Amino acid sequence: MPHDPGERKIMKKHKDMGLETKTIHAGQAPDPTFGAVAPPIYQSSTFAFTSPEEGRRRFAGEEDGYMYSRIGNPTTRMFEDNVASLEGGFAGVAVSSGMAAVSTIFLGLLQSGDHVVMTDTVYGPSRILLESELSRFGVTSTFVNSTDITTVEAAMQPKTRIVFVETPTNPTLRVTDLAACAKIAHAHGALLAVDNTFASPILQRPLEHGADIVMHSVTKYINGHADVVGGVVVSKEKEIHAKVLKARILFGASMDPHQSWLVLRGIKTLPMRVRQAEKNAARLATMLEAHPAIAKVVYPGLASHPQRELAARQMDGFGSMISFEPTGGFEAAKALMTRVHIPVLAVSLGGVETLIEHPASMTHAGLPNEELERIGITASLCRLAVGCETIEDLEADLKQALDSLLA
């Protein structure tokens, strides 16, 4: 197949280095032409060959190189190699959005008649893609509460090809045992794919726990500045990578080189941003849980979280996402979201700014009401994506909004 970079290697000198070093250096080196330290943007749709024979070899997959930016681009490859190094995978495939990452996994690895087991509280569109779209082409699916590993085992079928889990889940913040899921998937001849968006590679690296594929909505933590839409898929093995790459090329979901360059800028501060936001979230979760206007708080770092022990064992931190329910139902949730001043009322997450949203009517609005209730997305549930602001400012703002609910 054209331009299968199956032989590309993550820079060996960074293999055993720390995550902070990798985010800054992996996959990148000063520009060999002019010595520029910042990666160049190769804003070109096509690339010249030195000879007809070189063009033939590249299109035949006999040598690595570039032909056309939908197929591969130098700036994009730098990003792919960087995030693959962070996740400890064979290679990465950068795509145009987080949903393009989900789609590329399914389109590259499934065929008619195949079956998928998926966490029931994944990001809404990921589930809708299977239920409403891929079902039209003969792909079947079963949705389970993957925190109960017995439900994963019970859902496996002879034609199950992928177990797809999100952990922590969006927006219920349930945590799934990745090693246990990998064991079940592999025993049935299936692959384990993990949406690692909520944790980022700084806090969780699913391939280390037996997963075969890890994906991110790059829009979130990896970029971190609310100015890029993108996705990435990292595969553990060359054979899986080749299939995912082929799907990306054929279905045209390639990341633009300018997107790639922006993400390379953002990823350099990923460890600092993730850890600062997590520090803020831990304080806010404790404050929320103690406030009389709050009925329920879900945060993996709280002692009240049912999978806290698993999260502590599987992750390097508890993240910066908090879900909570104010007393008073939807009207109270709506009032709260309009009375805060610092959190921005918007979907998405992972940026330096704090965001707040209402999952049942926003990110998960495509699911039926009875299913939302079943999986724990109530009418009063609010999702807080904590950013990097001064913690005292966030605490004071949330407190005044909560206090107003009691007035």
C-alpha positions as CSV (number, residue, x, y, z in Angstrom):
1,M,0.0,0.0,0.0
2,P,1.3,3.5,-0.7
3,H,3.4,5.1,2.0
4,D,2.9,2.6,4.8
5,P,5.4,3.9,7.3
6,G,5.4,0.6,9.1
7,E,9.2,0.6,9.5
8,R,9.3,4.0,11.2
9,K,10.7,4.0,14.6
10,I,10.1,6.3,17.6
11,M,13.4,8.0,18.3
12,K,15.3,5.5,20.4
13,K,17.2,8.1,22.4
14,H,13.9,9.2,23.9
15,K,12.5,5.7,24.6
16,D,13.5,5.6,28.3
17,M,13.2,9.3,29.1
18,G,10.5,10.9,31.2
19,L,7.2,12.1,29.9
20,E,8.2,15.8,30.2
21,T,11.2,15.2,28.0
22,K,9.2,13.2,25.5
23,T,6.5,15.9,25.1
24,I,9.2,18.4,24.2
25,H,11.6,16.4,22.1
26,A,10.2,13.0,20.9
27,G,9.7,12.8,17.1
28,Q,11.3,16.1,16.6
29,A,14.8,17.5,15.9
30,P,16.0,20.9,14.7
31,D,15.2,21.5,11.0
32,P,18.1,20.0,9.0
33,T,17.9,22.7,6.4
34,F,18.0,25.9,8.4
35,G,18.4,24.6,12.0
36,A,15.0,25.9,13.2
37,V,14.3,24.6,16.7
38,A,10.5,24.9,16.2
39,P,9.1,22.3,13.8
40,P,8.4,23.7,10.3
41,I,4.8,23.7,8.9
42,Y,5.1,21.7,5.7
43,Q,2.0,23.4,4.2
44,S,2.2,21.5,0.9
45,S,-0.4,19.3,-0.7
46,T,2.1,17.4,-2.8
47,F,5.8,16.4,-2.7
48,A,8.3,16.1,-5.6
49,F,10.2,13.0,-6.5
50,T,13.9,13.0,-7.5
51,S,13.1,10.4,-10.2
52,P,10.2,8.4,-11.6
53,E,11.7,5.3,-9.9
54,E,11.6,7.0,-6.5
55,G,7.9,7.9,-7.1
56,R,7.2,4.3,-8.0
57,R,9.0,2.9,-5.0
58,R,7.1,5.2,-2.6
59,F,3.7,4.4,-4.0
60,A,4.6,0.7,-4.0
61,G,5.5,1.0,-0.3
62,E,9.1,-0.1,-1.0
63,E,10.5,3.1,0.6
64,D,9.4,5.6,3.1
65,G,8.8,9.2,2.0
66,Y,6.1,11.7,1.1
67,M,3.9,12.0,-1.9
68,Y,0.6,13.7,-0.9
69,S,-0.5,15.2,2.4
70,R,-3.6,13.1,2.7
71,I,-1.3,10.1,2.7
72,G,1.4,11.6,4.9
73,N,3.0,14.9,5.8
74,P,6.3,15.6,7.7
75,T,4.7,18.0,10.2
76,T,2.0,15.5,10.9
77,R,4.5,12.7,11.3
78,M,6.4,14.6,14.0
79,F,3.2,14.8,16.0
80,E,2.3,11.1,15.4
81,D,5.7,10.1,16.6
82,N,5.6,12.3,19.6
83,V,2.3,11.0,20.9
84,A,3.2,7.4,20.1
85,S,6.3,7.9,22.2
86,L,4.2,9.1,25.1
87,E,1.8,6.2,24.8
88,G,4.6,3.6,24.3
89,G,3.1,2.4,21.0
90,F,4.5,1.3,17.6
91,A,3.3,4.4,15.7
92,G,0.5,7.0,15.6
93,V,-2.1,8.0,13.0
94,A,-3.2,11.6,13.2
95,V,-6.8,12.4,12.1
96,S,-9.1,15.4,11.7
97,S,-11.1,15.0,14.9
98,G,-11.7,12.8,17.9
99,M,-14.7,11.2,16.1
100,A,-12.5,10.6,13.1
101,A,-10.2,8.6,15.4
102,V,-13.1,6.5,16.6
103,S,-14.4,6.0,13.0
104,T,-10.9,5.2,11.6
105,I,-10.5,2.4,14.2
106,F,-13.9,0.9,13.3
107,L,-13.5,1.3,9.6
108,G,-10.0,-0.1,9.5
109,L,-10.7,-3.1,11.7
110,L,-14.3,-4.2,11.3
111,Q,-16.3,-5.8,8.5
112,S,-20.0,-6.7,8.1
113,G,-21.1,-9.3,10.7
114,D,-18.5,-8.2,13.3
115,H,-19.5,-7.4,16.8
116,V,-18.2,-4.7,19.2
117,V,-18.5,-4.5,23.0
118,M,-18.5,-0.9,24.2
119,T,-18.7,0.9,27.5
120,D,-22.2,2.2,27.8
121,T,-21.3,5.7,29.0
122,V,-18.8,6.6,26.4
123,Y,-18.9,10.0,24.7
124,G,-22.3,10.1,23.1
125,P,-21.4,10.3,19.4
126,S,-19.0,7.3,19.7
127,R,-22.0,5.2,20.8
128,I,-24.4,6.7,18.2
129,L,-21.8,5.9,15.5
130,L,-22.2,2.2,16.3
131,E,-25.9,2.1,17.1
132,S,-27.2,4.2,14.2
133,E,-24.6,4.2,11.5
134,L,-22.3,1.2,11.5
135,S,-25.4,-1.0,12.2
136,R,-26.6,-0.1,8.7
137,F,-23.5,-2.0,7.4
138,G,-24.0,-5.1,9.5
139,V,-21.9,-4.3,12.5
140,T,-23.6,-5.2,15.8
141,S,-22.8,-3.9,19.2
142,T,-23.5,-4.5,22.9
143,F,-23.1,-1.7,25.5
144,V,-22.1,-2.7,29.0
145,N,-21.2,-1.1,32.3
146,S,-17.5,-2.1,31.9
147,T,-16.7,-1.3,35.5
148,D,-18.3,-4.6,36.2
149,I,-15.9,-6.9,34.4
150,T,-18.4,-9.8,34.4
151,T,-20.6,-7.8,32.0
152,V,-17.8,-7.6,29.5
153,E,-17.3,-11.3,29.6
154,A,-21.0,-12.0,29.3
155,A,-21.2,-9.7,26.2
156,M,-18.5,-11.4,24.2
157,Q,-19.7,-13.3,21.1
158,P,-17.9,-15.5,18.5
159,K,-17.8,-12.5,16.1
160,T,-16.6,-9.9,18.7
161,R,-13.6,-8.2,17.2
162,I,-13.2,-5.1,19.4
163,V,-13.8,-4.3,23.0
164,F,-13.9,-0.5,23.2
165,V,-13.8,1.1,26.6
166,E,-13.5,4.7,27.8
167,T,-12.0,5.2,31.2
168,P,-12.7,7.4,33.0
169,T,-16.0,7.6,31.3
170,N,-17.7,10.7,29.9
171,P,-19.4,12.1,31.9
172,T,-20.0,9.7,34.7
173,L,-16.3,9.2,35.5
174,R,-16.5,5.4,36.0
175,V,-13.2,3.6,35.9
176,T,-12.7,0.3,34.0
177,D,-10.0,-2.3,34.8
178,L,-7.9,-2.2,31.6
179,A,-5.8,-5.3,32.4
180,A,-8.9,-7.4,33.1
181,C,-10.6,-6.1,29.9
182,A,-7.5,-6.9,27.9
183,K,-7.4,-10.5,29.3
184,I,-11.0,-11.1,28.3
185,A,-10.7,-9.5,24.8
186,H,-7.6,-11.5,24.0
187,A,-9.1,-14.7,25.3
188,H,-11.8,-14.3,22.7
189,G,-9.5,-13.2,19.9
190,A,-10.6,-9.6,20.1
191,L,-8.7,-6.4,20.4
192,L,-8.9,-3.9,23.2
193,A,-9.3,-0.2,22.1
194,V,-9.3,2.5,24.7
195,D,-10.4,6.1,24.5
196,N,-7.8,7.8,26.8
197,T,-9.0,11.3,26.2
198,F,-10.0,12.1,29.8
199,A,-6.7,10.9,31.3
200,S,-4.1,11.9,28.6
201,P,-0.9,9.9,28.4
202,I,0.4,11.9,31.4
203,L,-2.0,10.1,33.8
204,Q,-2.7,6.8,32.0
205,R,-1.1,4.7,29.3
206,P,-3.5,1.9,28.3
207,L,-1.0,0.0,26.2
208,E,1.0,-0.7,29.4
209,H,-2.1,-2.5,30.7
210,G,-2.6,-4.8,27.7
211,A,-4.6,-2.6,25.3
212,D,-3.9,-2.9,21.6
213,I,-5.1,0.5,20.5
214,V,-5.4,3.9,22.3
215,M,-7.0,7.0,20.9
216,H,-7.5,10.6,21.9
217,S,-9.5,13.5,20.9
218,V,-6.5,15.8,20.5
219,T,-8.9,18.7,20.8
220,K,-8.8,18.2,24.5
221,Y,-5.8,17.8,26.8
222,I,-3.1,17.0,24.2
223,N,-3.6,20.4,22.4
224,G,-5.0,22.1,25.5
225,H,-5.8,25.6,24.1
226,A,-9.3,25.2,22.7
227,D,-8.2,26.2,19.2
228,V,-7.7,22.9,17.4
229,V,-10.0,20.0,16.5
230,G,-8.1,16.8,15.9
231,G,-7.6,13.1,16.9
232,V,-4.9,10.5,17.0
233,V,-4.8,6.7,17.1
234,V,-1.8,4.8,18.5
235,S,-1.4,1.1,17.8
236,K,0.8,-1.3,19.8
237,E,1.6,-3.5,16.8
238,K,2.7,-2.9,13.2
239,E,-0.1,-5.0,11.7
240,I,-2.9,-3.0,13.5
241,H,-1.2,0.3,12.7
242,A,-1.1,-0.6,9.0
243,K,-4.9,-1.2,8.9
244,V,-5.7,2.0,10.8
245,L,-3.4,4.0,8.5
246,K,-5.0,2.5,5.4
247,A,-8.5,3.5,6.6
248,R,-7.3,7.0,7.4
249,I,-5.8,7.4,3.9
250,L,-8.8,5.9,2.0
251,F,-11.5,7.7,4.0
252,G,-9.7,11.0,3.9
253,A,-9.6,11.8,7.6
254,S,-6.1,13.2,7.6
255,M,-5.0,15.9,10.0
256,D,-4.0,19.2,8.3
257,P,-0.3,20.1,8.8
258,H,-1.2,23.4,10.4
259,Q,-3.3,21.5,12.9
260,S,-0.4,19.2,13.5
261,W,1.9,22.2,14.1
262,L,-0.5,23.8,16.6
263,V,-0.8,20.5,18.5
264,L,3.0,20.1,18.6
265,R,3.1,23.6,20.3
266,G,0.4,22.6,22.8
267,I,1.7,19.2,23.7
268,K,5.0,20.6,25.0
269,T,3.2,21.9,28.1
270,L,0.9,18.9,28.5
271,P,2.4,17.6,31.8
272,M,2.3,21.0,33.4
273,R,-1.3,21.7,32.3
274,V,-2.6,18.3,33.3
275,R,-1.1,18.3,36.7
276,Q,-2.1,21.9,37.5
277,A,-5.7,21.2,36.4
278,E,-5.7,18.0,38.5
279,K,-4.5,19.8,41.5
280,N,-7.3,22.4,41.1
281,A,-9.9,19.6,40.5
282,A,-9.0,17.8,43.7
283,R,-9.7,20.9,45.8
284,L,-12.9,21.7,44.0
285,A,-14.2,18.2,44.3
286,T,-13.7,18.3,48.1
287,M,-15.4,21.7,48.3
288,L,-18.3,20.6,46.2
289,E,-18.9,17.4,48.2
290,A,-19.1,19.4,51.4
291,H,-21.5,22.0,50.1
292,P,-25.2,21.7,51.2
293,A,-26.5,22.6,47.8
294,I,-24.8,19.5,46.2
295,A,-26.5,16.1,46.3
296,K,-23.7,14.1,44.7
297,V,-20.2,14.5,43.5
298,V,-18.3,12.1,41.2
299,Y,-14.5,12.4,41.1
300,P,-12.1,9.4,41.0
301,G,-9.9,11.0,43.7
302,L,-12.7,11.2,46.3
303,A,-12.9,8.4,48.9
304,S,-16.6,8.1,48.0
305,H,-15.8,7.1,44.4
306,P,-16.5,3.3,44.0
307,Q,-13.4,2.7,41.9
308,R,-11.0,5.0,43.7
309,E,-8.6,2.1,44.5
310,L,-8.5,0.9,40.9
311,A,-8.0,4.5,39.7
312,A,-5.1,4.9,42.1
313,R,-3.5,1.7,40.8
314,Q,-4.1,2.2,37.1
315,M,-3.6,5.9,36.7
316,D,-0.9,8.3,37.7
317,G,-3.4,10.8,39.0
318,F,-7.2,11.3,39.1
319,G,-7.7,13.9,36.4
320,S,-9.5,17.2,36.3
321,M,-13.0,16.2,35.3
322,I,-15.8,16.4,38.0
323,S,-19.4,15.5,37.6
324,F,-21.9,16.6,40.2
325,E,-25.7,17.0,40.9
326,P,-27.0,20.0,42.7
327,T,-30.1,19.5,44.8
328,G,-33.2,20.7,43.0
329,G,-32.9,18.9,39.7
330,F,-32.6,20.4,36.3
331,E,-33.7,23.9,37.3
332,A,-31.0,24.0,40.0
333,A,-28.4,22.8,37.5
334,K,-29.5,25.4,34.9
335,A,-29.4,28.2,37.5
336,L,-25.9,27.1,38.7
337,M,-24.5,27.1,35.2
338,T,-25.8,30.7,34.6
339,R,-24.5,32.1,37.9
340,V,-20.9,31.1,37.7
341,H,-18.5,33.7,36.2
342,I,-15.2,32.0,35.6
343,P,-16.3,28.6,34.1
344,V,-17.4,29.0,30.5
345,L,-20.7,27.4,29.5
346,A,-19.4,25.3,26.7
347,V,-18.8,21.6,25.7
348,S,-15.3,20.1,25.3
349,L,-12.6,19.9,28.0
350,G,-8.9,19.8,28.5
351,G,-8.1,23.4,27.8
352,V,-6.5,25.8,30.2
353,E,-9.9,27.4,30.9
354,T,-12.5,25.8,33.1
355,L,-15.7,24.7,31.2
356,I,-19.1,23.7,32.5
357,E,-21.9,21.9,30.6
358,H,-25.1,19.9,30.9
359,P,-24.5,16.4,29.4
360,A,-28.1,15.3,29.1
361,S,-29.0,18.2,26.9
362,M,-25.7,18.8,25.2
363,T,-22.9,16.2,24.7
364,H,-25.2,13.2,25.2
365,A,-28.4,14.6,23.8
366,G,-28.6,12.0,21.1
367,L,-29.4,9.2,23.6
368,P,-33.0,8.4,24.7
369,N,-34.0,9.7,28.1
370,E,-34.5,6.3,29.5
371,E,-31.0,5.2,28.5
372,L,-29.5,8.4,29.9
373,E,-31.2,7.7,33.3
374,R,-30.0,4.0,33.1
375,I,-26.4,4.9,32.7
376,G,-26.5,7.7,35.3
377,I,-26.7,10.8,33.2
378,T,-29.5,12.5,35.1
379,A,-31.3,15.8,34.3
380,S,-29.4,17.5,37.2
381,L,-25.9,16.2,36.3
382,C,-23.4,19.0,35.5
383,R,-19.9,18.3,34.1
384,L,-17.1,20.5,35.2
385,A,-13.8,20.4,33.1
386,V,-11.4,22.1,35.5
387,G,-8.7,24.3,34.0
388,C,-5.6,26.1,35.3
389,E,-6.9,29.2,36.8
390,T,-6.0,30.4,40.3
391,I,-7.8,27.9,42.6
392,E,-9.0,30.5,45.1
393,D,-10.8,32.3,42.3
394,L,-12.5,29.1,41.1
395,E,-13.5,28.1,44.7
396,A,-15.0,31.5,45.4
397,D,-16.9,31.6,42.2
398,L,-18.4,28.2,42.6
399,K,-19.2,28.9,46.2
400,Q,-21.1,32.1,45.4
401,A,-23.1,30.3,42.7
402,L,-23.9,27.4,45.0
403,D,-24.8,29.6,47.9
404,S,-27.3,31.4,45.7
405,L,-29.2,28.1,45.2
406,L,-29.8,28.0,48.9
407,A,-31.1,31.6,49.1
